[in-house]
Amino acid sequence: MPPVSSSLSSSSPSTRELSGCSDCFSGFSVAWSCLVVIGLCTYVSFHPNVPRPNLSFWQKIWRRVQLTIVALIAPELIFAFAVRQYFVARWFVKTRCSPNEKVSMTHGFFLAMGGFITPSNHPVVGDPERLNKYIKGIQDVAENEIKDKSKKDYLAKILTLLSVLDFLANLVQRTINQAPVSPLENITLGFIFIYVLTLCFWWHKPQDVDLPIRIQPVFQSARLTDTETGEEASTVSPPRSWKIFSAADLNGAVFGNYPDFKPQEFQAVPEFWSVPAGGGPKPLPLVFALEIIAATAFGAIHCAAWTTTLPSQIELQIWRTSALFITCFPILCAVLLKASGPYRSDVASSLRRKVLVYINYGLLALYIVARFSLLIVSFTSLRTSLATDLKCCRTN
């Protein structure tokens, strides 16, 4: 099938020959620039919850790899995660503490990410009555002590900002000059959009915290047993852990709540946990609306390349179909999830709910296929430019 048009040929071969080999590699430079920006944005903006203790070095690496895969495949879920945790932190500061108490949004985020633990090494989360026991202990922790545990890399943030500004400046200049914009650059623009929003909501959240802070309940005596604190001893019930790629975490990433999560049985909160079980703010229409709007806008950015030129008609149709699907996916998924209700493993599901849940999983599978299709097309579309670059350099 003959190509629709050349996707990245910003200049003719003769012009390239006159400009020398230093001006070649436009395809390579585009790919490298986009990959660097996407990588930096993902690294700088993502703030995971506190992991369970005693993870080995390789377990920590594998955990980070899994979370990065989620962030690259579905950045909208990471944004929704950030929005929910922001409102949990805000709820804690505004409603659980008086204005005279020195409690900041950093304290609220540290609570939401499982940063405070009880004397028996369980997260200080749960019902309001349980949380009230530890509010005084949370207030006694200085904000600087929490920030000291954070591994925010300000040099990486500066490097990311400069890379993003350089990318946007080149993109604007090429648009003004009516030069073609590659699909990979379009995808990168979507990542910048969603992760800038994510970083804004997570601005006060500590990053890459390895160890939590142990606090005492308000009635702490010289020596306090697990029974006196209302905790279950770890020696009686071995602490459980969460798997990132599980049905519970999948539903938790969407809803932000884990009905099966019992703080007394775990040494860390789930990876995408953001809503206190039995306590905290109820799902707000504003939160839900922000998640849907941002996810839809992320997909719409891909649709902006609807009339882009690709090497073949098949690639163009794959791009259009995939971009349209990921744009509509948030709305379709929200409607079905609302109709089926939140994940409940302890409740026998009706046939109607089972059908809706299976449809949701089917849509999710199609979403993953669409995301990978966009990534594949964005790289295959560079082949014309890469071939021209190599020919140019061989000629020179």
ABEGO torsion letter per residue (X at the ends): XBBABBAABABBAAAAAAAEAAABGAAAAAAAAAAAAAAAAAAAABBBBBBBBGBBAAAAAAAAAAAAAAAAABAAAAAAAAAAAAAAAAAAAAAABBAABBBBAAAAAAAAAGABBBAAGBBBBEBAAAAAAAAAAAAABBAAAAAAABABBAAAAAAAAAAAAAAAAAAAAAAAAGBBBBAAAAAAAAAAAAAAAAAAAAAABBBGBABBBBBBBAABBABBBAAAAGBBBAAABBBBBBBABBAAAAAAAAAGBBAABBAAABABBBAABABBBGBEBBBBAAAAAAAAAAAAAAAAAAAAAAABBBABAAAAAAAAAAAAAAAAAAAAAAAAAAAAEBBBAABBBBAAAAAAAAAAAAAAAAAAAAAAAAAAAAAAAAAAAAAAAAAAAAAX
